[in-house]
Amino acid sequence: MTDPDKTTRKPNPDRVAFLRSLPVEVKEQITGDEAEAFMFATEIPQSLYEKIKDYITEDEGEKG
């Protein structure tokens, strides 16, 4: 089954680029749900924030 909302919305390109720029060892810890929430939502999931907090600046993200 396909969620129609997931097929019509587009990820934030800046957030996609940020995730791609992370070190491999950090990317390996990020779940698909966390990555999806980060790319499509306005808030960073707390579990993801804990994994990437050392790589974000005030401009790039906000604690959710």
Secondary structure, DSSP 8 states (H G I E B T S, - for coil): ---HHHHH----HHHHHHHHHS-HHHHTT--HHHHHHHHHSSSB-HHHHHHHTTT--TTT--B-
